[in-house]
């Protein structure tokens, strides 16, 4: 990361672990003042302590425990930090669930957490960005928003919605120095995926390494990497999209998915 984010304030939702944590670390390394967010104070404090141990005492870090999957939690986050220069809508959940077994409340929960969290926060922060004529909003979507996984259609639906929302919001920034984009990671070794892999490997009586090889052979055969992406690899892409150096990238679905998607665009 060569572009400085000095004097920039950033919120990364869902940043106590996985991709969100890696994004927060990358932004802080570039000089940004970063607000860590998670659902519980314990997880937020753990993330802050870990980041400070890694980055040193000069890192400008804050934390807010708030469930942004709810309107109340979103308001709490906004009240703590009413203005930011960079908003990373990363908070999200996923779960493997057969479609015929899914219930209305499952779909509603996924929509509230993965979609409405970003809608509510963007609705607030975009206004200030437009007024100041600077700012970045990035939705952390997924290749699953383009290539809907049959084993978790409700998740794919939310990721497709994020791509659409980011593109729509970008159109509101026409003629300004504000940008709105989505980033599409591929299968990434996040905290949730690590648990998923360990559980399935145990059930199938194979090692995690064997499960990973089988997963990319059968479930994601189009992957060019043939491995899980590390959160830090995604974070570097997001940090660039959030930087002044990415001023020409607006309304884009930026792919960091390891070649899983077959289309050229």
C-alpha angles and dihedrals in degrees: 000000000000100000114092120231094190114152091017122124116208136187118204112188118212090018104145093096145001122011093352093054091048091050091050091051093048093049091048091049088056090055102262123142101240131202113207117210134193139145097257134042090229093059092044092051092048091052093047092050092048093049093047090051089052101039102032133235094298092069112110104226136159133173137214123186106211134134101234089188085081131059090234093054092047091052090050092054092048092048091055093047113017096174132041136162096213127037119188110190098203105137110118148136133217137186137169108245131158109243094231090056096048121109133209091254090055091056092044092051093050092047094048094049103036101033114019093047089064093040093054095045094044091049089059103037099039091065092059092044092053091048092052092039094230138083148100131235119186126183114204100221125158144232082256087073089067102028101040110213111230090214093060110022093159090059092048090050091057093047091051089050091054091054091050094047093049091051092048094049091048089062088061089060095060111146094010136100091245119105134192121194142156126227119210113208120190124222102325132191094242125153092266093047091049090056091044092052094046092049095048093043090053092049091050092043093236134118122264089248091054091048091050092052091048092046093057092042096052113012099037104018093155093065112119093197094053090206141073114279115240116240090238090060091057092042093059091055092048092048090054093048088051093050132091087248090070094060092127093054110089132146090009133140098219112204122221095156104119095247097300092133113077098202118094091226 
